[in-house]
Amino acid sequence: MAGAVVLGLALVGCSPGESFTYTPPAQVEGALPDDRVAAMQAAVDNAVAASGASGAIVGVWVPWSGTWVTASGTQERGSDVPLDTEMSFRIADVTRLMTCDVLYALADEGTVELDAKVPKYVSGVADMQDITLLDLCNGTSGAGSSEATVKNAWLNTPERVWAPLELAGYGLGRDRVAAQTTFRDSDSGYLLLGLALERASGMSAAELIAEYVTEPLGLPNTSLPRPALAPPSDGPVMNGHFLNVAEGGYSCEAPVDITELSSSSGFTDSGVVSTITDLGRYAQAEAAQALRTEEKPDRFAAPLPVAADAPSWLQATGGAYLVGSMVGQHGWTPGYATSAYSDPTTGFTVAVALNDSTAGALFAQYLSWELAAIASKAPAASGQTAPEFGLPFTAEQYHQAITDAALVCVPPPVE
């Protein structure tokens, strides 16, 4: 119930130079029906077991029916310390949406132009003379991703402070795909975009995200932390882990704790931290483009296919994935996998965080879609009317996909 009340509050803040007011869709107070909750809890339990995680924090907001915000599981396998919905975690690629929010805000102010070329603000990328800041946001720069090259360094040296251009360079060195017309998931693009926005504004990325995103939307527990090695926040934290590879599978009984990490490993691609209530509130506002203070073309109006073999309902643009009518992001960062999606018309919102990153974003992504399919069928509460809202997939489809992708746990060797 608390989650419903918080998410439904009108958010009033100040964007630079003008008053800003955002009123989310009206949210029914109270819990979702018992059968929906039972089905969603079974989905969470299945995903936690399959992913190697010890727990999850999730939030589901159905404006016409109710809410479900819960922490399931414990800090560690075999631990008796339960997770809590107030705990912070790294939100991974949801950070990309915030970086694009800053781009559009600075463009609305006249500080930058969306079609400004990347080398205008970032040196050492002369081969991107035809690539714009908007291309970086939309994932149409053609650049590759650094993740595969630096993943082991992230996991083995979490204290390392990365320079954004150095980190992006590993992706920029890969073969390019056709720019402007092809979507490509590229962490390098969002790292470069954050660096360009810093240089154009004279502000740090942390300051930009605070001024143009978290403060206007009233997200007190959301920020881009300082680069020094640290847990996700100074308050309660969900511990993050990954599993070591063992012969025939993974050492599930001995996860590696990576709760502490330099935010520079993600920067403006995946470095932001948050809580489940803040994440849900942000996803809902973002899908509705609430931060756009001027009448401008729809940021999500011209999406591209995610891949040639992807379902037709899965597209991408504006730093987001479009899943049917829902807008959001999913991703991973060392220790955590997250996913957050919202329907801009109804305000229907789902947010998920798992405390293990071994399989990347897959389990959080699929779990959020399974939960969405379950919750979307919630009946209207007394006095409410359920909207015409549906999704192009079923809960059973992604429950099975999670089960089929389950990590294989190998027993520890007998001494």
N, C-alpha and C positions, 0 to 999 in steps of 0.2 A: 504494500500500500504506500509506503514511504516513497518508493521509486516512482509510483504514478504521480504523486503530488509534486515531487521535485521536477520531473520531466515536463509537467504541464504548466509550470510557472511562466508567466510572461517575463521575458528577459529584456531589461532596459539598460542600455549602456551608451557609451559615446564612441563613435567612430570619429577619426580626426576631422575636426571642423564642423561637425553636425551631430544632431541628436539621432540616436538609433534605438528603435523599438522592435522587438520581435515577440510575437505571441504565438506559441505553438498551438496545434490543434487541440481542442478540448479532449481531455483524457478522463475516462471513467475511473473513479477511485475503486480500489478493491482488487481482489485476486481474480485470475482467470478461472474458468470452470475446472473442477477437479479432474475430469477426464483429459483435458488439454494439458494440465500440469503433469499428470502421471505419464502421459506420452512423451512430453518434453524431458522429464527427468530420466526416462529410459533412454532417450536419445543422448543426453549428456553422459550418462553412465557408459553407454556403448562407445562414445567417442573418447572418453578418458581412458578406458581400458585399451582401446585400439591404438591410441597415439603414444602410449608410454608415459603420459602425464600422470600426476598424482591428484590433480584436481582442475576445476574450471570455475570461472565466474561468468555468469550470463545474465542478460537482461532482455526481456521481451515486453514491448509496450503495444497494446492493441487498443487504440483510442475508444472504440465502440464497445469494448468488452471488459478490459481489465489489464493487469500487469503481472509479470513474474520476474522478480529479480532475486537471484540466489547465488550462493557460493557452495560448491559441491566438492567434497574431497578434502585433502589435507596438504600441508606445506611440502611434505616429503612422503615417499612410500614408507609405510610402517610407522609414520608419525601420528601422534594423537593431537597435533596442533591443527585445528580446522581452518580452512580459508574463510574469509569474511568479505562481504560486498564493499566494504570501505577500503580494501587494499588497492594499492596502485600497481601498475604493470606497464611495460613498454607496449605501445599500440602499433608498432611496426609500420606497414605501408599506409595506414590511415593518415600518417604524417603527410603523404603526398597531396592529399586533398587540402590540407592546411597551407602547404607551400603554394598551391595554385590559388587559394583564397587570397594570399598576400599579393600574388601577381596581379590578380584582377583588381584588388583594392588600389594598388599603386598605379595601375593603368587608369582607373576611374579618376584618380587624383591628378593624373598627368605626369607623374614621376617617371614612368616608363611607358613605352608603347608595346602592345602585344606582339606586333610584327617586327620589333627591334631585333637585329641580328645578334647572335650570342657573342661574337668577338668584340662587340661594342663594350661589353662589361667584363668579359673573361678573357685573359690573355692565354696564349699557348694553345688555342683551338682554332687556328686559322682555317683548318679544313672544314669548319662549320660556318663558313661565311654565308651560306644560303639557309641556315637553320635559325628559326626565330625562337623567342622566349615562349611563345604559344606552342610551338612544336615540342619544346621540352615538357610543358605541362600536359599536352595531349598524348605524349608517348609516340610522336611521329617524327622524331629527330633522326631515326635510323640507327642510332647508337646502340651498342650492346650493353650488357650488364657486367658489373664487377664481381657479383656475388660468388660465382663459381671459383674465381681465382683467390679471393681473400677470405673465404669462409673459414678455413682452418686457422688463419691468423686471428680472426675475430674470436674464435673459440679458445685458442691457446694463449693469446695475449690480450685479454679483455681490457687491460689497463692502457693499452697503446692509444695515443691520441693521433688521429688521422687528419691530415690536411684534405679538405674536400676535393681539390683538384687532383691530388695524388690518388685518392680513392677512386674518383671517377675515371682516372686514366686507364685503369685496368679494363674497364668496359669500352672506353673509346678506342682502345687498341684492337678490338675485335672487328671482324668484317661487318660492314654496314648493310642495312636493307634500304629499300627505296623510301626516301623521306616524304613527308606530307601525305602520302597515300596509304601507308602501311603502319598499323599499330605494332609496337614492340615493347614488351615489359622491360624497362631499362632503369635501374637504380641510378646509373650515371647521369641520366637526364635530369632527375630531380636534385641531385647533388649540384650539378652545374647551375640549375635554376636558382637554388638557394644562394649560391655564391654570387650570381648575377644580381639578385635582389638586394643582397647586402651591399654590394658596391654601388648600386644605383641609388640606394636610400641613405647610405652612411650609417645604417643601423645593423646590429647583429641579428642573426636569424631568430634567436630567442626573443629579442625585443620585437621583431616584426610579428611573430606569431602571437605574442602577448597582446600587442596593440591592435592588430587587425582581426584576430580570431578569438582568443580565449577571453579577453576582457569584454569585448562587445557582447559575446554570447553568455557571459557569466559562468565560466568554467573554472572554478577556483582550484581544482586539483589537476589541471592540465597544463603542461609546459614542456619546452625543450630544455633539458638540464644543461648545466655547465659541462665542459668536456672531461673534467677530472673523473677518475674511477669512482663510481658511486652506485648505490641501489636506485630504483626508480623514483623514490621520494624520501623525505625525512620522516614521513608518517608510516603507517602500517603498509607492508609490501607483500605481494604474492611472490614467493621465491620462484625463480626461473631455472630450468634445467635442460640438459640434453643427454642423450644416451650414447655411450661408446659402442662402436661396432665390435661384435664378437663373432667367432666362427659359427656361421649358420644363422645369425640374427643380431640381437642387441643385448647388452648387459643391463637389463631393466632394473635389477635389484641394486645397481650402483650408479645412479644418475650423477652427472657432474653438475654441481651448482654453479650457475653463472648469473646470479642475481645482480652482482656488481659488474658494471660495464661502462666504458667511456661512451657518452652519447655521440661522440664524433664518428663512431663506426656506422651510425645511421644518419646523423645530421638531418638535413631537410628531406631525406628519403624515408627514414624509418626511426628517427631518434626521439620522438615525443613520448611522454608518459601521461597516463590518465587513470581514472577509475571507471567502473562500469556505468555509473549514472552519468558522469560527464560524457563518456563515449556515446551513450545512447542519445543524450541531448544534442551532442554535436552532430551525429549522423542524421538526426531528424531535421535539424536546421540546415545542414549542408544539402540534403536532397531537395529541399525547398528553395535553395539558393537565397537563404534569408539574409546573408551578408551583402548581397548586391543592393546598394543604396540608390542606384540609378537604373533606369530602363535601358537594358542592353540586350543584345542577342543572347538567347539561351545557351549557357555554357555547355550543356549536355545534348544539344540539339542535333549534332552531326557525328554520331559515334561510328566507329569502324569495327569490323569483326576482330575478335581477339586473336583468332587463328583461322586458317583455311578450313580446318576440320572441326571448329567449335560450333556448338549449337547456335542457331540463328538468333536466339534470344539473349546470348551473351556477347556484349559489345563493350567498347571502352572509349573514353575521351574525357578531357577535363580533369585528369588525375583520378578518375573513377572508373569502376566497372558498372555497367548497366545490366541488371539481371531481371529480365522481364521489365516490369515497371519500377523496380527498386534500384536505387542508386547507392553505391558504397565502395568499400575497399576491403581487401583481405591480404594478409601477408605474414611474414615471420621476421623475427630478429632474435639474436641469441637468447635462448631461454623462454621465449614466448611465441605463440601463434595467435593472431587476432583476426576478427572479421566483424564488420559493422555495416548494416544496410537499412535503408528506410524508403518507404514509398512516399513521394512528394505530395500526392493528392490526399491521402488519408492520414499520413503521419505514422503508419504502421512501421515499427522499428525493432530490429534484432541486433544485439551486440554479444560477442563471444570472446573470451580469452582463455586459452589453455596454457598451463605452466610448463610446457615442453616444446622444443623447436626441432626435434630430431627429423621429423618428416616435412619440415617447412610449413607452408600455409595450409596444406591439404585438409587436415582434419578440422581446423577451425572454419575454413571455408565451407566444407560440406556440412558441418554441424549447423552453422548459421542458416544455411538453406533448408536443412531438414526442420529446424525449429520454426522457420518462417512458414513452411508448408503446413506444419501442424497448427500453429497459432492463427494462420489466416482463415481457418475454418471455425474460429471461436464464434459462438452465437452472440447476438447483441444483448447487452445488459438491459434490465428493465428501463423502459422509457427511451432506449436508443434504437437506432436503425443501422443494421450492418450494410456497409457500402458494397457495390459490385466490385469485388476485388479478388483476383486470383493470380496464381503463379504458374509458369509453364513447366513445372516439374512436380513430382510427388515426394512426400516424406519417405515413403518406402524406397524410392529410387536412391536417395542419398543415405538412408540408413544402411542399405545393402552395400553401397559404395564404400562407406566407412568400414564396415565389417570385412569386406574383401581386401581392403588396403591395410588391415591391421599389422602392426609391427610384430615380428617374431621375437619373443623373449627367450634367451638362452640361459639355462640354470648356471649358477656359478660353479666353477670347477671344484671337485671334491678334493680336499687336502689330505 
